[in-house]
């Protein structure tokens, strides 16, 4: 399917770019990020935006100053200065230089030329016929479309032919080659034709409908396009109207249309416009007879086809109508899609990407790209395709695979695998590893260059989200709010694409599964396969506030208002259990619900008298029992889930009784047999409220701080044997040996860090990942303080400080997701995704 190829957000000028703030975290000596890596390869980092998927990074071959001016198939036209025009294959990087137009003189503006004291503005380059290996890449057809001139070129070794038109009254809008004849349409809908061998120009028609002018007589609210029918037999003339050019039209007849509806989809905002505000007409002509020409006929339906128009050569392909859940896809048949009609527009169109439906009952929809801040690269339609992959692997200096031939995936060189994986997020790297055993072995034995499969990482929104912005800038900065950062503690951060998280808030995680919620439901979703498991509603409950707010509140029967803290995924669904063998805890501040797959939520009663309700802060399930700790005094309640009536719980007294305020966590032991309770001092700080300075960590862009030591304790017991004996005795754990604990919104992770040191050799904060430590992050989704993510050593040296990851305080209220620990798992490529020999 065609995708929108457009400027990457990191390429937007800093003054207008919220994403630029991420570079505040980059210091000298830091590993180069994607943008710099792309420039080292003499490529332009850009984004490829499918209509019904999230955007992906792409690198387009570029000489550093090239501007996209057209596209067709695997080829794009690049403009340099002066007269450095080229056709470039986006996959192989093959370049075909185009000669200058001898009749035109260049100016300091690469898009403006002079001819006979007339200024000519280049609109685009139409690649009507692409170069192929069969012609040794020497035969093609290209049109250079100017506002008042058309030039045609058929071979790199020949010269341009300028097509004269003494009848031209208004500037050109578009041009194509159809059956060997050049057709061009003006800004007012007049169509001219040239047969280069015998005749031209010929005015074959005026506009089939009268043009609409604004009060100042300017025709700037509509565009005319040319295309071919699906079978190539007829010429299409397309007129779109209602799309403004971005200027202020206050007081004129037509103003910037207001959206009737607005909906977030795949990291972008799709706006719907009421009938009559924007429109599109398609006309068809049989060009087998042009003297006299046959009349235009109105096309009321494209059937299963759709048109994609812009700076690219027109694309008309069949599109399958589908539905995603209860919402129709953005990609639909019988529609016309438009982008910019020319390069170098001072005011981009609004809406920028439009879908005009020829179904009279459907309204027009559209969305913006981040091109609103810059027009260096104009958005255009491009179809990512493997259609010519076999041709790329023919013996030549441009081949990607060793030995040429069939070009199997496992024949890719190691450098190319590194290049591919470096531009894939974590989830797609796992899918790449599932393609073949060779790829799996290559990626799994990478020893951490690209991904770090053996260590927990911080899953968190990108740094650009952490700043207060004007509402429209903030909305634009969340253009790709389904792409998050996965930050190893001592290595460069990587992106992770979670398309299912759009308009959702994560509530907890365990292994490959995330518990998420939107305005309608709770669900479990697999990070890699995107398998979606809806969860039943709580009994007799109603949501009073949006689940995606900072403090989702519920009202339950006669009880006081309760607040959701997190969803604890105690047991993940598995294929062997038909994905119905999960166990969940819905942890609220005053009550707890327990759910087993295939059943309903059950409330776990504590029956404490009002107003002394429990103040829960953490819970887990262990050996068929649910345990929950009370933040007030550290008392631990536990229920036997095998008892369907869920009778009153046992209460385990806290291991420490004093006046200190602790943050309490629960976790299973490494062997899963004992219950551990972890307590750290709830507040850390320095006398006189001094705040230590931030220490930039070049390895991943995080900000670190040093605080004085705080008390951290770990205790354990066997709850079932002690319950039978009636004597609950906690035993203090003084060392976790080669393990470290990672606690927070996620299910507790006990990571084996045998290869790590327990202390830094020089006593500094880094490396930040160490064994025999307790790492704590967000305790729940409604934590209302800006986060300090702590690392506490269970056996600190004298004077050893507490390591803290300090995320920005400014803009904290606007952050949608609480950072949590997540451990990437490559082995799912073997167990869940199909692993084939080839």
N, C-alpha and C positions, 0 to 999 in steps of 0.2 A: 504494500500500500504506500502511496505517496506520503512523505513526511515533510514537515517544515524544517528546512535547514536555515539556521539563523545564528546571530552573534552570541557567543558565550557570555554569561553574566559577568565573568571576571575580566572581559574585554571592554566593559562599559567604562567611560571616563570616571575617575574617582570622585569627582565633585557630585555626581548624580548616582553613584553606585553603592547601595548598602552592602553589597558583597565585598567591596574593597576593604571593608574594615577587618575582614579576616586576616589581612596581611599585617595588621597590628601585632598578630601573634607570631609572625615570621621574623626571625632575627638573622643577623649575619651568621653564616655557617650552617643554617638550617638546610635540610635536604630540599632540593628543588621541588616545587609543586607541579601539578599537571600543566599549568599554563607555561611555565618556564621550560619544562621538558618538551612541550610541543614546539616551542620556538627554537629549541636546540635542533630539532629535526626539520627546521625550515617549514613548518606547517602552521596553520591557523587553528587554534582550539575553538571549536564552535559547538553548537548543540543541535541534535536531531530530535524533533518533536513529533512523534506519531499522534494521530488524532485521538486514539483511545488507549494510549499507554503513557507512562511518564517519559520525560526527556532523557536522552543519553548523550554523553560526551562523544565528540567525533573530531578527528584531526584531518583537515583538508590541505593537500599540498599547496604551498604558497611561497612566493619569492620574498615575502616580508611586507610588500606594499601593494599586493594585488587586491583588486576589488572585484567581487563576483558581478558579472554582467549578463549571465545567461547559463542555462543548463539543459542537457538532454541526455538521458540514459546515464552512462558512467562518466560523462564529460561535463566540465564547467568551463566557461569563458572567464578569463582573468584579465583585468586591465591594470597595466603599469604605466609609468610615465618616464620619458615620452614615447609614445607609440610602442610600448612594450606589451603588446596583446598576445595572449596565448590560449590555446585549448589544452586543458590539463585533465588527465584521467584521475578521478578521485581515489582509485584503489591502487593503481600501479605507479602513479606519479609521472607517467609519460607526458611529455610536453611537446606541443606543436606550435611553433611561433607563427604568428600571422603578420603579413606585411603591412606597412602603413598605407593609408589612402592618399595617393599622391596629390589628388585635387584639393585636399584639406590641409590646413595649417594648424598645428597644435598651439595651445595657449597654456598659461600656468595652471589652469584648471584641467585636470585630465579628462573631464567629461565635456568640455567646451572646445569647439574648433571653429575655424574661420574659413569661409569660402566666398569669394567675390564680395567682400565687405559684409557678409552675412554671418551672424553667429549661429552655430549649430550645436544643439544640446543632444548628447547621446542618451537615448532612452534605454536600450538594451541590445544585446547581441543574440540573435535567434540562431541556434544550432539546428538547422533543418534536417541535415543528414550527418550522422556521426562518422568519424574515421574508424576504420576496421583493419584488422591484421591482414585480411585478404587483399586489400589495396595498399598494403605496406604503409598505412596511415597517411597517405598522400591525397586521397580523394574524399571530399566532404563538401557540404554546402552550408554557408553561413551568411546571415543578413545582419548588417549593421544598421540599426534603426535610429534615426535622428528625428528631431522635431520637424525638420523641413527637408529631409533627404533620406534616401534609401540606397545602400550600397550592398553588392552581392559578391561573394567569393566562393569558388568551387575547388581551389587547389592552393596549397601553401606556396607553390612555386610560381603561381600566376599573379595577377594584379586584380584589385578591386574594380568593379564596374559600378559607376554611380548612375542610378536610374533617374533621369530627368522627369519633371512633371510641371509643365507650364500652367496647368489648371489648378494647382494646389492653392486653396484659400485658407485652410486651417491646418494646424500641425498634425503630424501623424500620431497614431496611438498604438498600432500594432501591425505586424506583417508576418506572413509565412510563405512557404513555397508549396503549391498544391498542383500536382500533375504537371510539373515542370514550369508552371507559371507563377510569377511573384504577385501576390495579392497584398495590398496595404489598406488599412482603414484609418480614417482621420478622426480627430477629436469630436467631429459632429456626425460621424456615421457614414461618410462617403467612402466608397470602396473603389480602389483603382487596381488595374491589372497591367502587367508587363510580360510579353513574350520576348525574351532577350534575343531570339534569333530573327524575329520578323517585325514585331509591332509593339507599341506602347508609348505613353500610358493611355489606358482606356478607362474612362469613368463608367463602370458597369452598373452602379446604382447610387442613389442617395440613401439617406437613412430611412429604413422602413417605418420608423416612428419619428415624429418631430422632436428635436432636441429641447431640453428644458434649460432656460436661462435664469440666473438669479437677477436681482433688481439692478445690478450693475452690468448686466449683459454678458457676464462671464459664464462659460460652460465648464464648470469645475465640480459638478456634483454627480458626474457619471463617467463611465469608462466603456470603451469599445474594444472588443477582442476578436481575434480570428482563430479558428480551429478547424479540424477535419472530423468528419463523421467516423464512427468506429471502423467501418469497412474501407475508409479512405476514398469513397466515391463522391462525396458531397462536401461543399464548403459551409462551415458554420460561422455565423455572425452573432456574437453575444453582446448584449448591452446590460450593464449593471448600473444601478442608480441608487442614490441615497447615502452612499459612503462619502464622508467629507474628507478634505485633505488636511484636517487638523487645525486649520486657522479659526479665528473667532468670527462666526457668522451672525453675531447678535444684530438684530434689526433687519436681517435679510429674510427672504421668504422661507428658505430652508436652513435650519440650524442643526447642530450636532444632535443626532437622535438620542433619545433617552432609552435606556434598556428597560424593557417591560419585566423581564425576569433575570435572575442571576443565580448561577449554580457553580459550585466548586467541583471540578473534575480533573483527576490526574495531575494535580499540582498547578492547575491554571483555572481562571474564572471564565466560565462560558456564559455569555449574555445573550438573551433572546430579545428580539425587537418586534414590536407589534406590526400587524399587517398594514401596508401602506407607507411605512417609514423607509424600508429598503426593498429593492426589487430586482428582478432579472428576467430578461427575455432572450430566447434563443431562436434564431432564424436559420433556414437551410436553403441552399441554392445548388442546382445542378449546373456545373460549370462546363459541361461538354459543349455548350453553345453560349458564346459571349457576345456575338454580334448578330442580332440584338440579344442582350442578356435575358435570361429567364427571370421571373419574379422571385422574390424571397417568400418563403413559406414559414409560418410560425410553427415551431416545434413545441408541443405541449407535454411531451414526455421523452426522456432519454432511456426509458426502460430500465434495464439493470445496470446501465452505465452512469458514470459521473465524470464531470470535466474538472480539471485542475489547472487554473490559469494564473499567470504571474510573469516574472522575469524569465522563468523557464519556458522551454518550448511546450505547447499545450499537451496535456496528458489526458487521454480519455480511456478509461479502463472499467471493466465490470466490478461492482462493489456489492458484497453480500450484506443485506440488512440483518443486523443482529441486535440483541439486547443484552445489556450487562445488568444483571439482577432485575430491577424493575424500571431501569432507565434505558432508553434507546441509545445506541452508539452515536458518536459524532460522525463516524464514517457511514454514509448512507448512499443508496443508489438514487438515480433521478435527481441529482443535485449538481450545482456548479459551485466550486470552491475558488476563491480568489485571494491573492496576496498583493504585494506592490506591483504596479503596472510598469514601473521604470526604476532605474537606479538613481541614487543621489537626490531623492526627494527631500526638500527642506522641511516638509511637513508630512510625516507618514500618515497613511490613511487611517481612519478610525470608523468602525473597528478594523483592525489590521488584517486578520485572517477571517474570512466570511464563508459561510455555507448558505447558498441560496437554493431553496428547494423548489422544484417545479410543481410539486404538489400544492395546490392552492390552499389547503388547510394548514400547512406547516409555515411557521414563521422563520425569519432569518436569524441565524445565530452567529456569534463571532467571539474572538478572543484576541488579546494583545500578546506580543513577545516583548522581551526586554530591549527591542530595537527603539523603543520610545525615547531612549537617551542618546542614541547615536545612529547614523545611517552609514557607517563605514562598510558594513556588509548588509545587503538587502536580503530579507527573507525570500526564499524560493522553494518550490516543490521539488523533491528528489526521492526517487524510489530506491532504497537499498536493495541490491539484487546480487545473487550469485550466478546470474544467467551467463555471464562471460568469464566465469572463474577458470574454466578449462583453457580459454584463450590466454589468460594471464600467465598460465604455467607453461606455455610454449617456451622452448629454449631461447632465452634472451637475457640481457643484463637486468631486466626488470622483474624477473620471476621471483616469486616469494618462497617457493619450495625447493628443496634439494632434489636434483635429478629431473625436474620437470615432470612430464607425463601426467598421470591422473591427478596428482596433487592431493593425496590423502591428508587428513588432519595430522596424523602422526609424522608426516614428512616435513612438517614445518620446522624450521630451525629453532634452536633454543632462544635466539635473540628475538625472533618474531613472536614466540609464545610469550616472552617477557613483555613485549610491546603490547600484545593483545590484552594480557592479564592486567597490565598497568593501567589500562583504561576501562577495565571492568570493575564494577563494584563487587563487594564480597559475595552476594548471593549469586550473581552471574558467573563468578569465578568457580563456585561450586558446580554450577551447571556445566561449565566448560570441562571441569574435571570428570564429569559423568559421561562425556562423549566417548572416551576410549581409555583403556588401561594405560597406554603410553602417556596420555595427557594427565591422567590421575597421578601417575608416578612422578611426572615432571613437576607438577604443581605441589604435590605433597612433600617432595624432597627438596623444595626450594629453600629450606632452612631459614624461612622468615624474611626473605628479601621483599616479597610482595605482601604476604599475609602471615599472621601469627596465629596458627591454629591451636596452639597449646596453652594459651594464656587468656584469662578474662580481660575484656576491654570495656571501655565506657561507651554505651550507646546513648547518643545525645543529639539534640538539634545542632546544626552548624552554627559557628560563632556569629554569623551575620544576623541570626534571629535574636541576639541578646542585647539589642540596642533599641532605645525609644526612638521612634521615627514618626514623621507625619503619616497620617493614615494611608495615603496612596503609595508612599514609598514603602511603608511596612507591608502593605499588601503585595507590592511587586517583589519585595525581598523574600516573600514566601511563595514565589512562583513555583518552586519545586519543593514544596513542603512534605513530599513523600520520600525525599532523599535525605538521609541522616548521616552523621559522622560516627564511625566506629574507631575509637581512639585507644590503641595500645598504650600502656603506661610509659614505654621507653622507645617507641618506634613511631614513624610518621602515621598520621591518621589516614583512614580510608573511608570511602563513601559506602553506604549500604542502601539499596533501593527497596523501599517497602510500599509498593503501590496501594496495598490494602489499608494503609494507615491514613489515607486522605479523609479528612473530616472525622477522624477517630482519635481517641486518646488511649494510650496503652495503660493498662492497670496492673500488669505484672508479667513475668516471663519465667520460663524454665526450659532449658535445652533449646530446641529449635522452635518452640511455640511461644506466642505472645497472646495474652488476654487483652482484648481491646473492646472499646465501647463507642458507639455513636449516639445520635439522638433517639435511636429506635431499639437497639438491641445490644446485648453483650455477646461476645463470640471468642472462639479460639482460632488462631490463624498460624499456619506453619510458615516460617520466615522464608524457606527455600522453595517449597512447592506451592505456597499460597492456598493450601487446602483450608477451607472455611467451615467451622463447626459452630452453628448458632447455639446459644445457651438459653435455657428456659428463664422466664421472668420470675422475680421474687414473688412469693405468695402474698396476696392482699396488699401490695405495695403500690405506691405511685410516686413518680419523680416530680419533685417540686422545682428543681432547677436543672439546667442542662448538664448532662454528664461530662461535657467537655469544658465546663467552667472550672475555675480554680478550686471551688469548694462544692462538689456535687452533694446536694442534701436530699434526704428522703424523709417521708413521713410514713410511719408504720403503725397502723391501728391507733391505739390510744397512747402509744409511747411518745416520748419527746423526739424532737428532730435528731436524726442520726446521720453521720457523715461516713462516706465510703473512704477507706484508707487504701486498700489494694485488693487484688484478686491473687490468691496464692495458688499456683498450679503445683499441687503436691505430687501428682502422677500425670505424666503426659499421655495423650492418646497414641496408640500404636496400630500398625497395620494388622498385627496378629489379633488384636482385640477389636478389629473393625472400627477403629477410631472412636469407640464408645467406652473405653476402659479408663477414662480420665477421672481424677479426683481433684476437686476445687474447694477452696475456702474463700468466701466473700467476707472480708474483714472490715467491720465497721468499728467506730469508736466505742459503741455501747452494746453491740450485739454481734453474733457470728452466725453465718449460714454455711452449711456444708452440702456439697453436691457430688454424687457419683454418676458417671455416665449412664444415660438412659433413665434416670430418675428425676426427682424434683428437689428443689432446695429445701433443706430442713434447718430449722432454727435450733441453735444450741443455747439452752437456757442456763443462766447462772442464778436467777432468782435472788438478786441482792435488793434490799429494800430501797425505794426512792428516798432521797435523790442520790444514794450511794451506788449508782450504776458502775459497773466495771469501766475502766478506761483502757481498753485494749490497745496495744501498739504493735504486736506481732503474733503470728500463729503459723503452725506447720502441722502436717499429719505424719505420724510415725508408728509403724507396726499396728495399723488399724485403730489408732487413737488420735484425736485432735487435741493439740496443746495450744494454749493462748496465754500470753503474759500480760499482766496488768501494769501499765506504766506508773501508776501511783506508788506502789510499794514493791513491785517485782514478783508478786504472787502469780503462780502459774496454775491455770485451770486445765483439766483434761477430761475428755469424754470418750467413751467406748462407742465407736461408730457401728459396731456390729449389733448393738442394741437399737432396734428400730424406734423405740420410744425415747432414746437419748435422755436418760435419766440425769439427775443432778450430777455435776462433775465433782471429781476429787480436786482438792486444792493443795498445791505444793508450796510450802513457805519459801520466801526468797533466800538465796544463799548469803546475802549481805543485808544487814539492818543498820542503817545510820541515817544521818540527816542530809546526806549528799543526794543530789538529783542525778539520776542515771538515765541513759538511753539503753533500753533493753532489746535484745534480739534473741531469737531462737534458731537453732540449727541442728541437724542430725550429725552424729559423729561420722568419721570417714568410713567406718564399716556399716553404718546405718542401724546400729543396735542401741545406741545410747542417745539421750537427749542432752544437748548443750545449750546453756544460757550464757549470753555474752552481754556484758554491761560496760559502757564507757561513760565518762563524765559528759553530761548533756551539753554543757557550755564550756568552750575553751576561750582563752583570751589572755591578755597581758595587763598587768597593773596599769592604772591610770588610763584604761581604754585605748592604749596604744595599739595601732594596727601595723603588723610587720609588713615590710615592702614585698611587692610581687617579684618573684624571680622567674624570668622567662625560661622555659625549657625548650631548647631548639629542636629536640627530637620529635616533638609532636605539637608544639605551639601552645601547650597549656601553661598556666601561671601557677607557680608553686609558692608556698609560704612556710615559714618555720614558726611553730608555737612551742611554748614550754611543755614539758611532759604532762600527760594526763593519765589518770588511773584507768587501766583496762584489765578486766578480769574475764576468765573463761572457766565455767564450772560444768560438770557433767554428772549424770546419774542414769541408772537403768530404771525408768519410771515404772515398768510393769512389775519387776521383782520387788522393788521398794514399796509399791502400792499394796502388794499382797502381804508384805511384812508390816505395813503401817508405819514405816520409819523412812522418811524422805531425807536422805543425807547427800548433800551436794559435795562432790570432790573437785577441788580446784585443779585446773589443767595449767601447768606452768610452761608447757612447750607444745607447739603443734608440729614439731620436728620439721619435715620437708614440705609441709603444707602451709597454706594461708587461706583465710576465710574472707569471702567477699559477700557482704550483706547489704541489703537495701530493699528496693521495690521488687527485685528478682527473688526467685527461690534461692536459698543459700548455696553458694558455690564453694566447694572445698577443692582447691586446685593444688596439684602436686607440682611444686617448684623446686625439684631436687637440683636442677642445674643452676638455680639462683643462689646468691649469697643472702645471708640474713642481715648483714650490715654493709654499708658502703665502705670501701677500703680507706677512703680519706675522711670519713665522717660527714660527708655532705648529704644532700637530699637525694641524689641520684646515684645509681639507677633507682627508680621509684618502685619497681616491682621486686619484692623480696619475699623469701620464705619466712615462716614463723611470725606472720603479721596478721592483723585484723584490719580489713579495709571496709569502711562504711560509706554509703552514699545516701540517697534519699530514703527515708523511712516509709513514706507514703506519697500519694499523688497530690495531697493538699498541703504539703509542707510549705509554710508561709514565710520562711526565711530564705535569703539567697544562700545557695548551698556551699558548704565546706565539706569536701570529700576527704576523709581522714585515713591515714595509715598509722597504726599503732603497733609497735613492736612488743611482743610479750616478754622479751628478755632484753630490755634496753640497756645500753651502756650508761654509765654515769654522765649526766648532762645531755644525753641524746634527746633531740627535739622530736616533736610530732610533725610528720609531713602532711601538708594540706594542699589539695588542689582547689584553687579559688576561681570560681566562675564569675563573670561580671555581675555586679549588683545592679547596674543601670539596665532598665528594661526587663527586669526579672518577672514583672507581672504579666508581660506579654508572651512569655515562653509557654508553649502548649504542652511540652512533654518533660517529665522529670527524668534526669539521667539515671541510668541503671546499668548493672553489670551484665555483660553478654559474652559468651564464649563461642567464637566461630568454630564450626565443626565440619571439617572436610569429609569425615567418614560417612556423612549422609549421602554422599555421591555413590557410595556402594550400597547402602541399605534402602534408600527411598527412591532415588532416581534410577532409571534403567541404565545399567552399566554394560556396554556392548564391547565386543572384541574390536570392531571397527567403528 
